[in-house]
Amino acid sequence: MGRMTESGLDLDPVLGVAHKSVPPALWGRRASEVAAERPPVSAFATPLLVLDRVASDANVAQLVGWARERGLDLAPHGKTTMAPELWRRLLDAGCWGITVATTWQAQVARAAGVTRILLANEVVDPVGAAWMAREVDAHPQVELACWVDSVAAVETLAATAGRRPIDVLVEVGGTGGRTGVRSTEDALALADRVAREPRLRLRGVSGYEGSYGADRRPDTVAAVRRYLAGLAEVASRVLEAHVVEDPIVSAGGSTWFDLVAEELAPLVDRARIVLRAGAFQAHDDVFYAGNAPSNCAPRSRCSVASCRVPKRARPARRRQARRAERSRPAARAADLRGPRAAGRPRGRPQRPARAPRAAARARARGG
C-alpha cells in the first residue's frame, strides 16, 4: 500500500510515465520498493537529478549543530526542494519546523504531516486565509503562522471565521527591501493593531536580510548588519509593549545566517530565534558554492547529444572544474563544527584564498 495522506498526497507513488527519467521497466512499482533495491543511476534515463545523501546529511547535521550551540532554532525554507521526504529528514535531524512561501505550499506541508509551519509571506487572499483558519481549528497541535505588513493584511485574516486565532508575525522591511513595514513606528503601530484583533494572535517579528546583497564586500555586510540591528530593535520594543506567548523572531536566508545569529543574539533569552535558511540541505553549485558553507548535494547526470561544434562538449574538464569548486565549500563547512585554527574567530567560514595567477604559471613552468 502507498503512503496516502488524508489530503490525498501519495508519499509513496506508483511509478509511471508521469515520473521523468524513470525507465518503463520500473513502471507499476512503488517508489519505496525501487529505492530499497538501490538500482544504479545508469538504469535511469537522462537528464537525471541525483541527491548525494552523504553530503546532504552532513550539511544538515552541521548547521543543526551550529544553530543548537547558539540557542537558535531552524525552520528551513521548504520551497528549496518542495520534497516532503527531504522535509522529513530535516525535522528528524532536529529542525523546529518548515518554512513555506504560499498557502499552497503550506497545504502540501500539512498534507505531508508537518505540524510547525512558518508561512513567510503576507496572506491577502481570502481563500488562503480561510483555509488557515479551518486548518488550525481542525488540528489543535498545528502551529501555523504568517506575516503581516499592512492593515489590509490584518483585515483579511481578521475577517476569517473560526474558534482559534491565527498566529501572525509583523514583518520588518527597509529601503531597498521587498515586503515589510518601513519604520519602527509603523511596525509598533501594526503590532498594536494585531493585538486588538480577537481573530489574530501576535507571535513576534520577522524579516529577510537577503535583499541587501549576497557578496561579502564591507559595504554589503554593513548594510545587512544595519537591517538586522533594526529588526532586533523592533523585536525588543514589541516584546516590551506586548505579552507575547512563546514569541518568535525570525530571519536568515542561506547566505547571512551567521550575521543573523550575531545580531539577534541579545534576544535569545527573550524569544525563539528561528533561522529560515533552506539551501544548506541541497543547493546549486554556482551561486551557493561561493556564498554558503555547505557541500553541493545535487548532482546532474546527462548525455552529450552532439559534438559537432569544436570545443563545445568537454564533459571531463567540466566535471573536474565542478570537483574543484566543491572542494572550497567543503573546506568552509568544516569550520561550522568548531573554533578555527591559529586563533581565527568562530563564525562563518571564510573562502580560502586563491593563488595568484602569475605564481600558478611559475609553478607550472617549474620556477
N, C-alpha and C positions, 0 to 999 in steps of 0.2 A: 504494500500500500504506500501511496505517496504521503508527503507531509503537508496536507491541505489545511490551511488555517480557516478560522471562522469567516474571514472576509474573502475566501476563495483564492488566496495566494498559494500556489503549489511550490513549496520549497524543495521538492524532490521530483522534478517533472520527468515525464516520459520523453526521451529524446526523439527528435524527428526533424523534418525539413525546416521547421521554424528555428532551429538552432544552428547558426552559422558555423561552418568548419567541421561539424560532426559528420563523419562518413556514414553512408547508408548502412554499412554493416552493423552500426551501433543503434540504429533507429529501433524504436519499440522497447527500449530498455530504460530503466530508471537511472538517473544521473548518479545516484549513490552506488548502484550496482557496478556501473562502469568505473567509477572512481576507485572502488575497492580493488579492482583488478589492476589498477595503475598502468594503463596502456601507455606506450611511449608516445611522445609528441609527434613522432614521424607517422603515426597512424592517423593523424588528423589532416584535413585539407588546409591549405594556406590561402589567405593570411590567417594567422592564429596568434592570439594574445595569451601569453602564459604568465602566471604569477609565481615568482620564486618564493616558496613557502618559508624557507630558511631565512632569507633576507627580510621578508615581511614580518615574521615573528620576532626577529631580532630588533627590527625598528620599533615595533610596538613595545617590547619589553624595555628597551632603553628609554623611551620617552615616558612611559608609565612610571618607571622607577625614578626618573629625573623629576617628574612632577610631584610624586609622593614625597620625595626628600624635602621639597619646598612647601608642603602643605597645600598643594593645588590639586584640583580635580580636572579630568579630561572628559569632554563631550565632543569627540571628533566629528567633523562635518561629513555626514553620510553621503552627500551628493558627489563626493570624490569618486566613489565606486558604484553607488546605488546597488550594492550587492548585500542582501540580508545575511548571507553566510559570513561575509567579511565583517559586517557589523557585530555579529555574534562573537566572533573571535576577539574583537575589541572589548566587548563587555566582559567576556570570560577572563580577559587579561587584567581587568581591574578598572576599566573606564567607567566613569559615573553615569554617562548617558550617551545619546547620539544627537547631533545637530542636523537639522534639515533646513531647506530654503523655501519650501512651498507647502501648502496644505496637502497637496497630492503626495509629496514625499513623506509627510507626516503620516498619511494614511498607509503608505507602504510600510513604514516603520512599525506602526501599530499592528498591521496585518502580520508582520514578522515577529511580533511578540515583544517589541521594545516598550518598556514602561516609563523611561525617562527621556523626554524629547524637548530640545530647545528648537523652536521654530524661529530661526534668526532672520526675521522679516516682519514687516507690518502686515497684518491680515485685514484688508479693507474690502474683501469680497464677502458679502453676506452669506453666501452658500458655504464658504470655508469656515466662517465664524460660527455658523450654526452647527456644522459638523464638530468643531472643537467642543462646543457646549454639550452636545449629546455624548461625545466620547468620554469626557471627564465625569459626566453624570453616570454613565453606564459602567465605568470602571474606576472605582474609588482608589485603587492602587496606582493609577497612572498620574504621572507628573508631566504636564504639557503646558509650556509657557511660550509666549510670543512677544515681539517687540511692539512698542508704540512710540511714535514721534510727533503726533499731532492730535488735536481734538477730534478730527474726523475719524482717525483710527480708534480712539477711545469710544466714540459714539457707536461705531459699527459693532464693536464687541459688546458694549453695554446694552445694545438692542436685542441681544440673544435671549432666549428663554431657557431656564434651567434652574436647578437647585444649587449646584456647586459653582462658585465663582471661577472665572478664567484667570489664570496667572499671567501677569504681564511684567516686562522689564522696560524701563524708559531707555530708549536708545539715544546715545550722545554722538553727534556728528561734529563737523567742523568745517571751516572754509576749505574748499577743495575736496571735501569728502563726498560720500554718497548720501545715504539717508541719515536720519538722526537730527535731534534738536541742535541748534547752533550756538546756544549760550547756556551758561549755568542757570541764569534766571528762568529761561524758558523750560529747562529741564525740571527745576524745582516746582514751577507752576504746573507742569504736566503731571508730575508725581502727586501733587495735591489733588488734581482733578481725578486721577485714578483712584486715590484713596477715598474719594467721596462717592464713587460708583459702587453700589451694592453687588453688581454683577461681575466686578473685577476685584482681583487681589494683587496688590503691589508686591513684587518679589525682588526688585532691585534695579540694577542699572547695567546696561550693555553697551558695547561699542565695537568698532572694527578699525584697526590701525593700518591695515594693508593698503588703504587708499593713498597713503602718504609716501609710498615708494617701496621698491624691492631691492635696491642696491645698498651697499654698506658705506656709502660716502658719508663724511661727517655731517653735511647739511641734511641728508635724508634721515640719519639716525637722530639728529637733534629734533627734526620735525615730528618723528614718531614719538620720541620721549615727551615732547610738549603736549601732544594729543593725549597720551596715556596719563600724564600728570593731571590734565584737565578732567579726564574721565574719573580718576581717583578722587579728585576734589568733589565732583558732583556726587559720586557714590557716598563719600563721607558725609556730605551735607544732607543727602536723602535719608541716610540711616540715622542721623541726628534728629531729623524732623518727623520721622515716622517709626512706628513699631512694626517692623517687617519680620514676619515669621520665616525662619530659615532663609535669610537673604542671600541673593546671588549677585555677584559682579562678574561679568563675562566679557572676554575679549580674546584676541590671539589667533591670528591665522598661522599658516605653516612657516612663515618667514620670520616673524618677530616674536615668537613665543618667549624667547629669553628676556627681551625688554619688557614684555608684559609681566613676567614673573618679578622682575626687579621693581618696576614702577607701582605695581599693585601689592607688593609685599607688606606695606603697612596695614592693609585691610584684611590680612589672612585671619586674624583673631576676631574679626567683626563680621565676616561674611564668607560664604563659599565662593572661592575664586575658581571659575571654570574656564579653561582654555579650550578653544574650538578648533585647534589645528587638526586638519584632516588628511594632509598629503603625506604624512610620515609612514603610513601603512603601505601605500603604493603611490608612487609619483613618477612623472616623466623624467627622462634623463637629459633634459635640456635646461629648462628654467630652474627646477629644483635641485639639479646637480650642483649648481653654484650657490644656492640660497638656503638649502635645508641640510642639516647634518644627519642624513639617513641614507641608506643604500637604496638604489633603484631596484624595486622588486619586479615590476612588469618586464617581460621580455616579448619581443615580437618575432615571429617566425614567418618568413615569406620566401617566395620563389622568384628568381630573376626571370622575367618574361622575355627580355630581349637584350642583346649586347651589340646591336648593330651600330650604335654610335660609339666611337672610340672614347675610352676613359669615362664612360657614363655608368658602368656597372663594375664596381670594385668592392665586392662584399667583404673580402678578407681584411682589407685595410680599414674599412668602416667598423668592423667588429673589434679590431684592435684599438681603434680610437675610442670606441664605447667602453672597452675594458679599462682603458687609461682614465677616462672620465670618472668611471665608477670607483676607482681606487681613491680618489680625493674625498668624496663624501664619506666613504667607509672610514677613512682616517679620522675625519672630523667626528663621526658618530661615536668613535671610541672615547672621545673626551666627555661624552654625556655621562659616562659611568663614574667619574670621579675627578679629583683635582688634576690640573695639568702638571707636567714635569717642569723642573727648573724654575719653580716659583711663579709660573704664569697663573693668572686668576682663573677661578672656576667660572663657568658660564657658557656662552655659546662658543663652540669650537671655531677656530679660525682656519681659513683656507691656506694650505701650505704654499709657500712662495715658490714661484717657478724660476728655474734657472734662466739667466739672461740668454737671449738668442746667440749672441756672439760667443759666450762661453760654451754653449752647446756645440756650435760649429767647431770650436777649437778642440773640444774633446773628441769630436768625430774624426778630426784630422790627426789625432794623436798628440796634439800640442798641449 
